[in-house]
Amino acid sequence: MNALFKKLSKKLTSRQKDQLKQIKSSLMPNPFNKPWVAYEPTLIPPLALMQEEGIDVLEEWFRWAEEWSLLLRIYGQIQSDSHVLEIGCGLGRIAFPLRYILSSDGSYDGFDICGNKIQFLHQNFTPVYPHFRFQLADIANTFYNPSGKIAPSSYSFPYTENSFDIIFASSVFTHTLPDVTENYFKESARVLKPNGRCLFSFFLLDYYKPQQPRPLGFARPVFNFDHSYQDYGTDFAIADVSNPETMTAYRLNMIETFAQKAGLILEQEPIQGLWSGTPKNWVGSQDLLIFKHLS
C-alpha cells in the first residue's frame, strides 16, 4: 500500500498530497489504537532469555531501551521514515521503543550472533511489526558465541551500499577486539547513506582511572581494564585475560584511526557516560561516539 501511495503522490499538487496523507492515515493500521502503548506482553522475552543479557528485573529492560531511544532521537536525529540498522540487536530491547517512532515508511534491521534471540524476534516481533527485520549472523565471539562459524574480522554486513540513515551499536564494541571493530567500521561506512549517522558506544580508556571509584555495577572487577592485549600497547585493554572479549576498552585515537580508514569522521567530542566515575555530567551509561561520512 505504501508503494501505491508513493506512486500516486508524484503527480499530485501539495493540497492533493495532504488529502492523500489523510486518506492513508485512515486506512493504515495505527499502533496507538491498541489498548497499550508502552507495553506489549508478547514482545517481552521470558526471564530466562533476559538473563542472557544480564537483565534480572523488567525495569532494566525498559531503562536501557529508553536510554537508547533518547540517544537516537537527540543525537541520531531519527525520524518516522528513517531506515535504521542495529549491530547486535539482542532480544530487541531497543527495537521495543523504536516501534513507536518508526512508521511503516521507515524500517529497522538488526542482526545478532545468538540464534535463540533471533528466533524469539522472528516468532514474536516481526509478525506484529513487519518493517522490523532481524537476521542471524553466526559470528564467532569467545564470550557470546564461541561456536560461531564466521570470523568477525571478515564479516560482511548482509545489506547493500547506502541503505541506512542511522546505524547504531549499543555495547557491542565493549566486547570486540580491534580487528573486529575496524571491520565493523568499514562495513558501517559502506551501508550508511551519505548524510547518515553512526552512534556507537564504547568504554574509553581516555576516561579510565584505575583508582577512581566507579558507580553502581561498574565498580565490579569486570570493568577493571588493567590488562594490555597483544601489541596494541596503551590503546586497547581487556578486563579478563582468560576471555578477552568479556569486556574491552579503547583509547579514542585508535577508534578515530579506524573511522578515518573507513571514511568516517567524529562529528563531535565524545559524550561521556557515567561508567568511569570521572564525568561531572553524563547522559548515558557508556561513552557515546557519533560519526558521519568524511565527504
Disulfide bonds with the S-S distance in Angstrom:
none
